Amino acid sequence: MRIGLIGTGRIGSFHAATLARHPEAGSLLLADSDPARAARLADRLGATAAPSVEQVFTWGVDAVVVASSTDGHAELVVRAVRGGLPVFCEKPVAPDLNRTLSVLREVAALGGLLQVGFMRRFDAGYLTARELVRSGSLGRLHTVRTITADPAPPAADYLATSGGLYRDCMVHDFDMVRWVTGREVVEVYAAGSDAGPPQFRQTGDVDTAAAVLTLDDGTLVTATGTRCNGAGYDVRMELSGERDQVSAGLDDRTPIASTEPHGPPPASKPWTGFLERFGPAYEAELNAFVHLVRGEGVNPCDGREALAALRVAEACELSRRERRRVRLEELPDLPDR
């Protein structure tokens, strides 16, 4: 199997290293808008560097991994699907909801295979939480709390094209709410603050946000996110039911300290970022993609699943801007959901 990977930045380099050592992946062709960067990575991994992205599609590959900048995802996904190639795409599929819908309509019309990168679906803690909820061990679920906190803001040029805190960051929480609980979000009310570093105000984004989500069975969800958590990288999900409650993401590296006299000690080595925290999950999702290309297993996160999380993020952004409750039915969707 020959896989073409487009985009050799931070996440692309990580994916390339995973595929380079995968026993079933075979050869790897790397491409980037900066050919020299792709060549340097190819040299380190024993892969082949293409002189441009065009060669990924003309030199012949069996599948494509899209890890380029967000603004290029839609075009690359469509081109891969039109060429009959299975494609793995880092989220998002496109920078906005309407373009995402357009891409997914074409994928569906062509019968394409698209897996979208929502890596938390492969994290051991979230997998266990899902099993406990689905088995009824927690009883009727009444409250869910999610936290995503980055230790430091990204660069201003990244913020300008990121899509904002809800779409870029908290969309992972929205995906987990659906995936773990098995329920749909029907209404949101969201607020955000840009009181932190000036680049957030300059780009129209917020550095901290909160949202209350109502699920279709009445379960309430509070989702919070920030780019300014100096203690470290903190991603958690707490699920409370009538019988029991559990937390995914709570371990000896969670960057939080107890103020109780007999509470647990603070983490001696807090998580520093998403690649460190979710490294095994990233590897597992690409392993799933390789097997999917081989015709084995089912798609763990297709375009419709990714769309559902994006629609929640879009609803939150609309709620923040207009300072009102937003029903998910207000947003466009694909038919026959």
Solvent accessible surface area in square Angstrom, and as a share of the most:
residue,aa,sasa,rsa
1,M,65,0.29
2,R,66,0.24
3,I,0,0.00
4,G,0,0.00
5,L,0,0.00
6,I,3,0.01
7,G,5,0.05
8,T,3,0.02
9,G,22,0.22
10,R,167,0.61
11,I,35,0.18
12,G,0,0.00
13,S,30,0.19
14,F,48,0.20
15,H,0,0.00
16,A,0,0.00
17,A,29,0.23
18,T,8,0.05
19,L,2,0.01
20,A,42,0.33
21,R,143,0.52
22,H,22,0.10
23,P,126,0.79
24,E,56,0.25
25,A,2,0.02
26,G,55,0.53
27,S,62,0.40
28,L,11,0.05
29,L,0,0.00
30,L,0,0.00
31,A,0,0.00
32,D,5,0.02
33,S,110,0.71
34,D,61,0.32
35,P,63,0.40
36,A,53,0.41
37,R,93,0.34
38,A,0,0.00
39,A,47,0.37
40,R,134,0.49
41,L,7,0.04
42,A,4,0.03
43,D,123,0.64
44,R,167,0.61
45,L,52,0.26
46,G,74,0.71
47,A,24,0.19
48,T,62,0.36
49,A,32,0.25
50,A,3,0.02
51,P,79,0.50
52,S,42,0.27
53,V,40,0.23
54,E,75,0.33
55,Q,38,0.17
56,V,0,0.00
57,F,38,0.16
58,T,83,0.48
59,W,115,0.40
60,G,43,0.41
61,V,17,0.10
62,D,70,0.36
63,A,0,0.00
64,V,0,0.00
65,V,0,0.00
66,V,0,0.00
67,A,7,0.06
68,S,31,0.20
69,S,77,0.50
70,T,32,0.19
71,D,103,0.54
72,G,20,0.20
73,H,4,0.02
74,A,5,0.04
75,E,120,0.54
76,L,20,0.10
77,V,0,0.00
78,V,13,0.07
79,R,93,0.34
80,A,0,0.00
81,V,7,0.04
82,R,161,0.59
83,G,54,0.52
84,G,64,0.62
85,L,29,0.15
86,P,25,0.15
87,V,0,0.00
88,F,0,0.00
89,C,0,0.00
90,E,18,0.08
91,K,28,0.12
92,P,27,0.17
93,V,5,0.03
94,A,0,0.00
95,P,60,0.38
96,D,65,0.34
97,L,13,0.06
98,N,106,0.54
99,R,96,0.35
100,T,3,0.02
101,L,3,0.02
102,S,47,0.30
103,V,0,0.00
104,L,7,0.04
105,R,123,0.45
106,E,46,0.21
107,V,14,0.08
108,A,77,0.60
109,A,89,0.69
110,L,94,0.47
111,G,66,0.64
112,G,27,0.26
113,L,55,0.27
114,L,5,0.02
115,Q,1,0.01
116,V,1,0.01
117,G,1,0.01
118,F,5,0.02
119,M,5,0.02
120,R,5,0.02
121,R,12,0.04
122,F,43,0.18
123,D,15,0.08
124,A,75,0.58
125,G,30,0.29
126,Y,1,0.01
127,L,69,0.34
128,T,70,0.40
129,A,3,0.03
130,R,72,0.26
131,E,109,0.49
132,L,54,0.27
133,V,26,0.15
134,R,117,0.43
135,S,81,0.52
136,G,29,0.27
137,S,52,0.33
138,L,4,0.02
139,G,22,0.22
140,R,144,0.53
141,L,18,0.09
142,H,67,0.30
143,T,31,0.18
144,V,0,0.00
145,R,89,0.33
146,T,3,0.02
147,I,44,0.22
148,T,2,0.01
149,A,5,0.04
150,D,23,0.12
151,P,43,0.27
152,A,62,0.48
153,P,44,0.28
154,P,33,0.21
155,A,64,0.49
156,A,47,0.37
157,D,110,0.57
158,Y,98,0.37
159,L,6,0.03
160,A,68,0.53
161,T,85,0.50
162,S,10,0.06
163,G,28,0.27
164,G,11,0.10
165,L,1,0.00
166,Y,1,0.00
167,R,53,0.19
168,D,20,0.10
169,C,11,0.07
170,M,0,0.00
171,V,4,0.02
172,H,20,0.09
173,D,2,0.01
174,F,0,0.00
175,D,1,0.00
176,M,1,0.00
177,V,0,0.00
178,R,22,0.08
179,W,29,0.10
180,V,0,0.00
181,T,10,0.06
182,G,42,0.41
183,R,96,0.35
184,E,72,0.32
185,V,9,0.05
186,V,39,0.23
187,E,29,0.13
188,V,1,0.01
189,Y,97,0.37
190,A,4,0.03
191,A,57,0.44
192,G,34,0.32
193,S,48,0.31
194,D,56,0.29
195,A,88,0.68
196,G,27,0.26
197,P,37,0.23
198,P,74,0.47
199,Q,36,0.16
200,F,0,0.00
201,R,114,0.42
202,Q,139,0.62
203,T,49,0.28
204,G,54,0.52
205,D,14,0.07
206,V,5,0.03
207,D,8,0.04
208,T,54,0.32
209,A,4,0.03
210,A,47,0.36
211,A,3,0.02
212,V,72,0.41
213,L,0,0.00
214,T,37,0.22
215,L,2,0.01
216,D,68,0.35
217,D,74,0.38
218,G,49,0.47
219,T,3,0.01
220,L,91,0.45
221,V,0,0.00
222,T,58,0.34
223,A,0,0.00
224,T,57,0.33
225,G,3,0.03
226,T,24,0.14
227,R,11,0.04
228,C,54,0.32
229,N,37,0.19
230,G,74,0.71
231,A,62,0.48
232,G,7,0.07
233,Y,9,0.03
234,D,8,0.04
235,V,4,0.02
236,R,23,0.08
237,M,1,0.00
238,E,47,0.21
239,L,0,0.00
240,S,5,0.03
241,G,11,0.10
242,E,115,0.52
243,R,183,0.67
244,D,78,0.41
245,Q,118,0.53
246,V,38,0.22
247,S,42,0.27
248,A,3,0.03
249,G,13,0.13
250,L,108,0.54
251,D,68,0.35
252,D,120,0.62
253,R,44,0.16
254,T,6,0.04
255,P,13,0.08
256,I,95,0.48
257,A,61,0.47
258,S,48,0.31
259,T,136,0.79
260,E,118,0.53
261,P,121,0.76
262,H,181,0.81
263,G,28,0.27
264,P,99,0.62
265,P,114,0.72
266,P,90,0.57
267,A,22,0.17
268,S,116,0.75
269,K,132,0.56
270,P,42,0.27
271,W,37,0.13
272,T,95,0.55
273,G,18,0.17
274,F,53,0.22
275,L,36,0.18
276,E,66,0.29
277,R,26,0.09
278,F,1,0.00
279,G,8,0.08
280,P,102,0.64
281,A,2,0.02
282,Y,10,0.04
283,E,63,0.28
284,A,37,0.28
285,E,1,0.00
286,L,0,0.00
287,N,60,0.31
288,A,25,0.20
289,F,0,0.00
290,V,0,0.00
291,H,53,0.24
292,L,14,0.07
293,V,32,0.18
294,R,123,0.45
295,G,69,0.66
296,E,69,0.31
297,G,69,0.66
298,V,132,0.76
299,N,47,0.24
300,P,33,0.21
301,C,1,0.01
302,D,55,0.28
303,G,8,0.08
304,R,86,0.31
305,E,49,0.22
306,A,8,0.06
307,L,0,0.00
308,A,6,0.05
309,A,0,0.00
310,L,14,0.07
311,R,25,0.09
312,V,3,0.02
313,A,0,0.00
314,E,24,0.11
315,A,0,0.00
316,C,0,0.00
317,E,16,0.07
318,L,34,0.17
319,S,0,0.00
320,R,56,0.20
321,R,139,0.51
322,E,89,0.40
323,R,203,0.74
324,R,87,0.32
325,R,159,0.58
326,V,0,0.00
327,R,98,0.36
328,L,10,0.05
329,E,135,0.60
330,E,84,0.38
331,L,18,0.09
332,P,68,0.43
333,D,46,0.24
334,L,14,0.07
335,P,92,0.58
336,D,139,0.72
337,R,119,0.43
